Amino acid sequence: MNSWPKIFLTAALIAAVVGVAYVIMGGRPLIALETAGALFVVRIASEAFRRRRRRPRDPGA
């Protein structure tokens, strides 16, 4: 099963929540949204990449 769509959907959702919270606190919305989203996506992608490299796929699959 491919979990990439779920990963990016989760990242986008969390980035949106963080961006809205930042706007409520009186910050600059676009910068907060882009920064939070980019950092979250990079962190999740690198984590997934590390996991994939650590646990190689079954050759028989």
URHUJO-V473414 format. One record per helix or strand of 3 or more residues. SS is the DSSP state (A for helix, B for strand). FROM is the first residue (numbers start at 1). TO is the last residue. If there is no record, write none. Layout:
SS|FROM|TO ; SS|FROM|TO
This chain:
A|4|24 ; A|29|54
